[in-house]
């Protein structure tokens, strides 16, 4: 049961990346942040972790009509590129 709940949470974040990124961009007044999703071994096959660079086709926040009483602020659809730990550490300038 716990595994299914954890996977659902991971999928929810992954498929909500454009919404979450829009909120972060707007709140922190960023133009084009580097967005990296990290999945620890518990969220993958149990033996390896993964890092995914998320790139959006546009970083313009677009306000949309409310859904269930909350205004949505999505940006354009994301694409993912697999990275290794060394590249991530280079991008962020420190060990992760």
Buried (B, 14 or more C-beta within 10 A) or exposed (E): EEEEEEEEEBEEEBEEBBBBBBBBBEEEEEEEEEBBBEBEEEBEEEEEBBBBBBBBEEBEBEEEEEEEEEEBBBBBEBEBEEBEEEBBBEBEEEEE
